[in-house]
């Protein structure tokens, strides 16, 4: 696996996690630590990704690499154009590599296998398999000297494997996609409802809260709630579930942030 060097010489970042966009219309996440800046997914246009990065004072040219969780459009919409513009290294799961229509530049692609770690700059990356209706979906942990960030959205079930990889994270990005009642009574056709709530769909607020409950430890400092449905959820409903989990324990008191579709949300 190729090693990618970090940012400008002498430039050093405290750990920062920013959900640039989160939801069914596009997803992207920035993690920076040490001298490394990584983008996870590129589900907005390249122009909009640049705008979101600029809004948090990050030049797109300073990115070290792009990691892709899976091939759905709301995660790869801007992939090809961004890679072409920046000659940005892009990391794809082996079963996905070669199957995307537009990766920008083939020479920029490096492959990884779920369950095997690799290093990009200051960050050790672990990819782990998740259950979703995609070709080879994965979650990630990114670990540096400041701690570990765990990322797991777009999954139908929080398996034991997922929980094992997400243990002892400083910051977690977890899915709270839908409220079960709103989904049941909402306007979607029943086959779509069944897909969303199935084992290869998305986590509900309650399922996301249960996953968080299993991951609480004294070092947890922030929790992002991601991929909220505009139709089948509301931020206050997701927060109600997660706050109930946190109120019933005395292990940690992380900051809880709700991802947004139209603006970046940052923890540092």
SVG drawing of the C-alpha trace seen along z (x, -y; Angstrom):
<svg xmlns="http://www.w3.org/2000/svg" viewBox="-49 -30 58 40">
<polyline fill="none" stroke="black" stroke-width="0.4" points="0.0,0.0 1.3,-3.4 2.4,-5.8 1.2,-9.4 3.1,-12.1 1.3,-14.7 0.7,-18.5 3.2,-21.3 6.4,-20.9 6.1,-22.4 2.3,-22.5 0.7,-20.6 -2.9,-20.1 -4.7,-19.3 -7.3,-16.6 -10.4,-18.0 -13.4,-16.2 -15.9,-17.9 -19.0,-16.5 -18.9,-18.6 -22.3,-17.2 -24.5,-14.4 -27.7,-13.0 -29.3,-11.4 -28.3,-14.2 -24.5,-14.0 -22.0,-12.9 -18.4,-13.9 -16.2,-14.0 -12.9,-15.7 -10.4,-14.3 -7.2,-16.0 -4.5,-15.2 -0.7,-15.7 0.3,-16.7 -2.4,-14.8 -5.8,-15.8 -8.1,-13.0 -11.4,-13.3 -13.9,-10.4 -16.3,-10.2 -17.0,-12.9 -20.8,-12.9 -21.1,-16.6 -19.9,-18.2 -16.2,-19.0 -17.1,-22.7 -19.3,-22.4 -16.7,-20.2 -14.2,-23.0 -16.7,-25.5 -17.4,-23.5 -13.7,-23.0 -13.1,-26.7 -15.8,-27.5 -13.7,-25.8 -10.5,-27.3 -9.1,-24.3 -7.7,-24.5 -8.7,-21.5 -5.1,-21.3 -3.9,-20.5 -5.8,-17.2 -3.5,-14.1 -6.0,-11.5 -9.6,-10.5 -11.1,-7.3 -14.4,-5.9 -16.8,-3.9 -19.0,-2.6 -20.2,-3.4 -23.6,-5.0 -23.9,-8.4 -24.4,-10.3 -20.9,-9.2 -19.0,-9.5 -20.7,-12.2 -17.7,-14.5 -15.0,-11.8 -13.8,-11.9 -13.7,-15.7 -12.0,-16.2 -9.3,-13.6 -8.7,-15.1 -8.4,-18.6 -6.1,-17.8 -4.4,-14.6 -5.6,-13.3 -4.8,-9.8 -8.0,-7.8 -8.3,-4.6 -10.9,-2.0 -11.8,1.4 -10.3,4.0 -13.8,5.4 -14.8,1.8 -11.7,0.7 -12.2,1.0 -15.9,1.0 -16.6,-2.7 -17.4,-4.6 -15.3,-7.6 -12.3,-7.6 -10.7,-10.7 -7.3,-9.3 -6.6,-5.5 -3.0,-6.2 -4.3,-7.9 -6.1,-4.8 -4.7,-2.6 -6.6,0.5 -7.2,1.9 -8.8,4.9 -11.3,4.8 -9.6,6.1 -6.1,5.0 -4.6,1.7 -2.6,-0.9 -1.0,-4.2 -1.5,-7.7 0.8,-10.3 0.3,-10.5 -2.8,-8.3 -3.3,-4.6 -6.3,-3.5 -8.4,-0.4 -11.3,0.5 -14.0,2.9 -16.9,4.5 -20.4,3.3 -23.9,4.5 -25.4,2.2 -26.9,2.8 -23.6,1.8 -20.9,3.8 -18.2,3.7 -19.2,1.2 -16.8,0.4 -16.5,-1.8 -13.2,-3.3 -11.1,-4.1 -8.4,-6.7 -5.9,-6.8 -3.1,-9.2 -1.2,-10.4 -4.2,-12.4 -6.6,-9.5 -8.9,-7.5 -11.9,-8.5 -14.5,-5.9 -16.8,-6.2 -19.8,-3.9 -22.8,-5.1 -24.9,-3.4 -25.3,-0.1 -28.3,2.0 -26.9,3.8 -24.3,2.9 -22.5,6.3 -20.0,7.5 -17.2,6.7 -18.3,3.1 -18.4,2.7 -15.0,4.2 -13.4,1.8 -15.2,-1.2 -14.1,-0.6 -12.0,-3.3 -12.6,-6.1 -12.1,-9.8 -14.7,-10.8 -17.5,-8.7 -19.5,-9.3 -22.6,-7.1 -25.8,-6.7 -29.2,-7.8 -31.0,-7.7 -34.7,-7.4 -37.4,-7.4 -39.1,-4.1 -42.7,-5.6 -42.0,-8.3 -40.7,-5.8 -43.6,-3.4 -46.2,-6.2 -44.3,-8.2 -44.8,-8.6 -42.2,-6.1 -43.4,-2.9 -43.4,0.2 -40.5,1.8 -38.4,-1.2 -39.4,-1.2 -38.4,2.4 -35.1,1.7 -34.3,-1.1 -35.1,0.8 -33.7,4.1 -30.3,5.6 -28.7,4.0 -30.3,0.6 -29.8,-2.1 -29.8,-2.3 -32.7,-3.9 -32.4,-6.4 -32.9,-3.6 -30.4,-1.3 -27.8,-4.1 -28.4,-4.8 -27.9,-1.2 -24.7,-1.1 -23.5,-4.2 -24.4,-2.6 -22.1,0.3 -19.2,-2.1 -19.2,-4.4 -15.9,-4.7 -14.1,-7.4 -12.2,-8.8 -15.1,-9.5 -15.3,-13.2 -17.6,-13.7 -20.4,-11.9 -21.7,-12.9 -25.2,-11.8 -25.1,-11.2 -27.2,-10.5 -30.4,-11.8 -33.3,-11.4 -35.1,-14.6 -38.4,-12.7 -38.2,-10.1 -36.4,-11.8 -36.0,-15.1 -32.8,-16.2 -34.7,-16.5 -35.9,-12.9 -32.3,-11.6 -31.0,-13.8 -33.7,-12.6 -32.7,-9.0 -28.9,-9.7 -29.3,-12.0 -31.4,-9.4 -28.5,-6.9 -26.0,-9.5 -28.2,-10.5 -28.3,-6.9 -24.6,-6.5 -21.8,-8.3 -18.8,-7.0 -18.3,-10.0 -20.0,-13.2 -19.2,-13.6 -20.3,-16.6 -23.2,-15.5 -23.3,-17.1 -26.0,-16.5 -24.8,-16.4 -26.4,-18.7 -27.0,-18.5 -26.3,-22.1 -23.5,-23.2 -20.4,-21.8 -20.5,-20.7 -17.2,-20.6 -15.6,-19.2 -12.1,-20.0"/>
</svg>
